Amino acid sequence: MNSEVLTIMKNIQGFSLSVLLYTACEIRLFDNIVEQKQTKSSLAQSLKIPQDKLNLIVTPLIAKRFIKEKAGYLYLTELGDYLTERNSKNSLLPYVLFTGRIVMPTWLGLTDGLTSNQSPYEVLHKQPFFEHLSENEKSLETFTNMMDSYTRSHDLEEWFKHFSPEIPLSFVDIGGGRGELMVKILNYFINSKGVVLDLNSAEEETTALMRGNDVSDRLKFKTQNFFDSYEIKGDIFILSKVLHDWQDEQATNILNNIKGNMKPNSRIWIIEELLPVENDNNVYDKYMDALNIWILCGGVERSYHDFEKLLEKSGLKIERTHHINGTLYLLDISSITTEGII
């Protein structure tokens, strides 16, 4: 068997590891190993799985170095620890559960999506992604947990250092969900106030988050569909991983509604992945992410140049960029007709 054939076979079998990791997370296999000292036999009993089947799933996880076995006992490696609930700040558990419950089944509809020119998610569920989530509590919770986890991983401290923490600003987080990012912002900008703007499905949990946080007296929630016009003035508007969910027409609508509420010196902070221009094996994951966004919600990942063209339609321009990590950037946006900066 030649190397090309082996490469194709290895790639097509990649889904097996994805399903295995998802299943291990769904049954809380990694957390069970953390919570008490476990042998394979005791772990099988804890998970209520036959011993021989437990061996089948644990053995490849050991081979892939998510678990290690020493003197008959199982321990997590550093990789495995990222898949536990206890690793709350950096845990990838919400991401893996979202991928297994929602993303993987949707990818199987890629052929139908391509031939019908609809996102596979919409083909599968007969509804667009966000509309379907709003009517399915468990799916919405899975998605929101994943987004919260993703937001907590944003390291914005270096960007914040461009500003005095005492400066009083009004922040508006468009599509801000439970308010994780806004809490992070207000913890730095100690004299500022913030509003999270989202659909009412996020209001109850955002309010709960505010009650348990020191910034609760400076943070409010406003129920609003960001495609509809609204009046809420702000110094800085936040769009974190929002625009990539939408094609240019809808994204322009979102930006135009913000533009209508901007004061002379207002800014928009857009947090998005920037799609690399050069296509090679090193950026394979980013192009797969772009495909994934379309598969789920019909959205589109954009390059820096794509954002320039999109923003120009709304009379906006990129003033500067801040690299967060990987291909994730913060774009600092002003009005083309605005003079001066904060």
GUVONU-659553 format. One record per residue (C-alpha): x, y, z; residue in three letters. Coordinates in steps of 0.05 Angstrom, whole numbers, plus 32768, in hexadecimal, padded with zeros to 4 digits. Layout:
BEGIN
XYZala/...
This chain:
BEGIN
800080008000met/802180427FEAasn/802880808015ser/7FF180A67FF0glu/7FBE80707FFEval/7FD3806E8047leu/7FCD80BA804Dthr/7F8680B98031ile/7F728080805Fmet/7F8F80A2809Clys/7F6B80E4808Basn/7F2780C3807File/7F2D809E80C1gln/7F3B80DF80E6gly/7EF180E480F8phe/7EFA80A78125ser/7F2680CC8156leu/7EF681088155ser/7EBC80DB8167val/7EE680B7819Cleu/7EFA80F881BEleu/7EB3811281BBtyr/7E9780D281D9thr/7ECB80D38211ala/7EB7811A8221cys/7E6C810B821Dglu/7E7280D28250ile/7EA280FD827Aarg/7ED980C88276leu/7F1180FB8283phe/7EEE811A82BFasp/7EE380D682DDasn/7F2E80C882DBile/7F3B810B82FEval/7F0681038334glu/7F2080C28350gln/7F5880918347lys/7F4280628310gln/7F58802082F2thr/7F39800A82B1lys/7F0B7FDC82D8ser/7EF380128309ser/7EEB804482D0leu/7EBF801382AAala/7E94800D82E9gln/7E91805882F3ser/7E7B806482ABleu/7E4E802782A9lys/7E71800C826Cile/7E857FC38261pro/7ECF7FB88271gln/7EE07F9F822Basp/7EC07FDC820Alys/7EE2800B823Bleu/7F257FEC8227asn/7F147FFA81DEleu/7F0D804581E8ile/7F43804F821Dval/7F7A802C81F7thr/7F7C805D81BCpro/7F76809881ECleu/7FB4807E820File/7FD7807681CBala/7FC480BE81B9lys/7FDE80D581FDarg/7F9E80F0821Aphe/7FA480BC8252ile/7FDF80988270lys/7FDF80578298glu/8010804B82D1lys/801080108301ala/7FCA7FFE82EAgly/7FAD804382F7tyr/7F95807682C4leu/7FAC80BF82C4tyr/7F9E80FA8296leu/7FD68118826Ethr/7FD881638261glu/7FAF81578222leu/7F7A81318247gly/7F748167827Casp/7F5D81988247tyr/7F1F816D823Fleu/7F0781718287thr/7ED6819F82A9glu/7F0881B182DFarg/7F3581D582AEasn/7F00820B82AAser/7F288244828Alys/7F4A821B8253asn/7F1C81DF824Eser/7F0B81C78208leu/7ED3819C8222leu/7E9C81CD820Bpro/7EBC81D081C6tyr/7EC0818481BFval/7E78817B81D6leu/7E6181B081A4phe/7E88818E816Dthr/7E6C814A817Dgly/7E24815D8189arg/7E1B81918153ile/7E5481968122val/7E65814E8111met/7E1D813980FDpro/7E18817880D2thr/7E57816980ABtrp/7E3781298092leu/7E068155806Bgly/7E3D81798044leu/7E2A81588002thr/7DE1816C8009asp/7DF581B3801Dgly/7E2281BC7FE1leu/7DEE81A37FAFthr/7DB681CC7FCEser/7DE2820A7FDBasn/7DCA820C8023gln/7DF282038062ser/7DF081B88074pro/7DD581CB80B9tyr/7D9981ED8099glu/7D8F81B1806Bval/7D91818180A6leu/7D6481A880D5his/7D3881CE80A3lys/7D4B820E80C8gln/7D87823D80C9pro/7DB982308100phe/7DA882678132phe/7D5D82608127glu/7D6182168136his/7D8D82218174leu/7D5B82538190ser/7D26821C8190glu/7D5381E481ACasn/7D6981F181F4glu/7D9E81BB81F8lys/7DBF81CE81B6ser/7DBE821881CAleu/7DDE8207820Dglu/7E1481DE81EAthr/7E23821781B9phe/7E23824C81EFthr/7E528224821Casn/7E82821D81E2met/7E80826781D2met/7E8B8279821Casp/7EC7824B821Fser/7EE3826981DFtyr/7ED982B081F9thr/7EFD82A0823Barg/7F3A828C8213ser/7F4082D281F3his/7F7D82F48210asp/7F6F833E8206leu/7F9D8359823Dglu/7FD18372820Bglu/7F9B839781E4trp/7F7D83B58222phe/7FC183D38233lys/7FB6840681FBhis/7F8284268229phe/7F808440826Fser/7F548414829Cpro/7F37845482BBglu/7F1C8470827Aile/7ECF8470827Cpro/7EB4844E823Eleu/7E718431822Aser/7E7883EB820Aphe/7E4283C781E2val/7E4D837D81D4asp/7E24836B8197ile/7E0E8322819Agly/7E33831D81DCgly/7E1082DF81F6gly/7E1882D48241arg/7E4783108248gly/7E8982EB8254glu/7EB0831B8229leu/7E8F83598246met/7EA08343828Cval/7EE8833C8277lys/7EE783828259ile/7EC683A38295leu/7EF6838182C5asn/7F2E83A982A2tyr/7F0883E98293phe/7EF483F782DBile/7ECD843882CDasn/7EA9841F828Fser/7E6484048283lys/7E4C83CE8254gly/7E0E83B48231val/7E07836D8215val/7DD8836D81DAleu/7DBB832981C6asp/7D7B830381BFleu/7D5282F581FDasn/7D6982AC81FEser/7DAB82C6821Cala/7D8D82F8824Dglu/7D7F82CB8288glu/7DC582AD828Aglu/7DE682F0827Ethr/7DBF830C82B9thr/7DD682D282E3ala/7E1E82DE82CFleu/7E17832882E1met/7DFC83168326arg/7E3A82EE8336gly/7E6C8321831Easn/7E8B83618339asp/7E77838782F9val/7E2D837A8301ser/7E1C83C3830Fasp/7E3E83D982CFarg/7E2383A382A0leu/7DDE83A08281lys/7DBB8372824Fphe/7D90838B8215lys/7D64835A81EEthr/7D6E836B81A5gln/7D74834A8161asn/7DB3836A8144phe/7D94836780FEphe/7D5E83988113asp/7D6C83E2811Eser/7D7683F88166tyr/7D8D8434818Eglu/7DC6842981BEile/7E01845981BClys/7E46844081CFgly/7E90845281CDasp/7EA6840C81B9ile/7E7B83D78198phe/7E92838F819Cile/7E87835A8166leu/7EA9831A817Eser/7EA282DF814Flys/7E6182FA8133val/7E6E831180ECleu/7E8B82CE80D6his/7E4682AF80E2asp/7E2882D880A9trp/7E3182E6805Fgln/7E43832D804Aasp/7DFB83468043glu/7DE98334808Agln/7E2D834A80A5ala/7E23838E8085thr/7DDF839380A6asn/7DFF838780EAile/7E3583BA80DDleu/7E0483EF80C3asn/7DDB83E98102asn/7E1983F5812Cile/7E2F842F80FFlys/7DED8451810Cgly/7DFC84508157asn/7E4584668154met/7E5984A98172lys/7E8F84D2814Fpro/7EC884AD8171asn/7EA78469817Aser/7ECC842A8166arg/7EBA83E28156ile/7EE683AA816Ftrp/7EDD836E8141ile/7EFB832D815Bile/7F0182F98123glu/7F2F82C78103glu/7F5282E480C6leu/7F5382B2808Eleu/7F9B82AC8073pro/7FA682BF802Bval/7FDA828A801Cglu/7FBC82448018asn/7FEB820D802Dasp/7FEC81D3805Easn/7FFD82028098asn/7FBA82258094val/7F9081E78085tyr/7F6B81ED80C7asp/7F55823480B8lys/7F3882218075tyr/7F1481E88096met/7EF9821A80C9asp/7EDF8244808Fala/7EBB82078074leu/7EA081F780B9asn/7E81823C80C1ile/7E5C82348080trp/7E4681ED8091ile/7E27820480D2leu/7E09824880C5cys/7E19825B807Egly/7E4D828C8097gly/7E9082A1807Bval/7ED682AB8097glu/7EFA82E8807Aarg/7F408300806Bser/7F598345807Ftyr/7F49835E8039his/7F038340803Casp/7EF68368807Cphe/7F1083A7805Bglu/7EDD839F8023lys/7EA5838C8052leu/7EB183C68081leu/7EB683F98048glu/7E6D83E98035lys/7E5884068079ser/7E8784418078gly/7EB8842180A8leu/7F03841380A6lys/7F3883EC80CCile/7F63841A80F6glu/7F9183E48114arg/7F94839A8123thr/7FA883748161his/7FBE832C815Dhis/7F9E83028194ile/7FB782BD8182asn/7FBC828F8147gly/7F9382AF8110thr/7F6682D38142leu/7F69831F813Ftyr/7F47835C815Bleu/7F3783908125leu/7F3083D7813Fasp/7EFC83F88112ile/7EE98441810Aser/7EBA846880DCser/7EDA847F809Cile/7EBF84C580ABthr/7ED684C580F4thr/7F1284ED810Aglu/7F3884DF814Agly/7F3E84A08174ile/7F2F848D81BBile/
